[in-house]
């Protein structure tokens, strides 16, 4: 079973495809990883080398996947960080064609646009492409709370606002439950669930990319939405705990790989009203 993943890639560390591919492969999935940016490391370091990918090269790589028949055989298409308006246009075209060729393809869109502290960190044209073109094509979206509030554009409660977006499943990360806990929610038209975990202070990036990968893995293995949410959050919490203990800038992903699908502490999903 194959997965196409279009997002950022770093040479050192774990964000974007460099956070998502390893857990998916560990679970037994073949992953075709297409970079939108290729950087030495994520931007939390004092320096970053590398650049946004050339849009023509991204188009060519995606055409190569199409030549190998992956549009017809892939089970999931994932998109994450998009580095430029030109790449956004390429990705929109590819997703639309993939969905048309393969009606059974599950499109999972992580609408990476920003967060509360930095605000938006993609160009307005990229933000517009995500909100007006990619999100409407998606079956599942996985925004953080900042991105969700922007997409929903309403002060309605979380469940009501999410259902108005009309997606099969919406995973909302990073909601503050109280001063010491955070909430991750999954909302569908027929149900809604949340998982609450202790708040961990970490300097590592890539948590959203990892969560999306773990949720996709659990979903493809036949778990229900609430079970997949619980599994994904439990896995990422285990890795984050180990990461915090090291006080590093990177998710301790490889050394703690046994925790991805075998975390000692299981956080169960509860119905969300």
C-alpha positions, 0 to 999 in steps of 0.5 A, a space after each residue: 500500500 503506497 502513500 504520496 507525501 508532498 511537503 518540506 524536507 530537511 537534511 538534519 532533523 525531523 520536520 515535514 517529510 523528514 518527520 512523516 516518512 520514517 513512521 509510515 515506513 516503520 508501519 509497513 507503508 511505501 512512501 513516495 516523498 516529494 519535497 517542496 523545500 530542501 533545507 539543511 535544518 528547520 528555521 529554529 536554528 541560528 542558520 538555515 541553508 538550502 532553498 525552496 524547490 523549483 516549481 518545474 522540478 516539483 512538477 517533473 517529479 510528480 509527473 514521474 510518479 504519474 508515469 509509474 502509475 502511483 496516482 491509480 495505486 496510491 491509497 493516500 495523498 498527503 500535503 504539508 508545507 508548500 514553499 511558494 505560490 508556483 509550487 502551490 499551483 503545481 500541487 493543486 493541479 496534481 491533487 485535482 488530477 489524482 482525485 479524478 483518476 483515483 476516486 478511492 484516494 484519501 487526500 489528507 491536507 495539513 494546511 500549514 500556514 502559521 501559528 499563534 506566536 509567529 502568525 502567518 509564515 507563508 506568502 498570502 498567495 500560498 495561503 489563498 491556494 490552501 484555503 480556496 483550492 486544497 482544503 476544498 479537495 481534502 477528505 481530512 485536514 489537520 490544522 493547528 488551532 491557529 490555522 483552524 480558526 482562520 479556516 473556520 472564520 467564526 467564533 462558534 464552538 469548535 465542533 459546530 465550526 468544524 462541521 461547517 467546513 464539510 470535511 470527512 474528518 478534521 483533526 485540530 491540534 494545539 487547543 489549550 484545555 487549561 494551564 497544564 493540558 492541551 487538547 487534540 480533537 477529531 470532528 466528523 459529521 457523525 461524531 467528535 472526540 478529543 484527547 487531553 494530554 499534559 502540556 510539554 514545553 519543547 523546542 522541537 518542531 515537526 509535531 504536527 507533521 508527525 501526528 498527521 503521519 501517525 493518524 494516517 497510519 492508524 486509519 489505514 490499519 483499520 482503526 476508527 477515528 477515535 482509536 486512530 486519534 488516541 493512537 496518534 496522540 499517545 505515540 507523539 506524547 511518548 516521543 515528546 516526553 523523551 525529546 523534552 528530557 533531552 532538551 533538544 531542537 529535534 524530535 527524538 524520533 529514531 532512538 524512540 521509534 519503539 514509542 511511536 506504536 507502543 507508547 507505555 501511556 495510552 491516552 483514550 479519546 473521549 466524546 466531545 460535545 
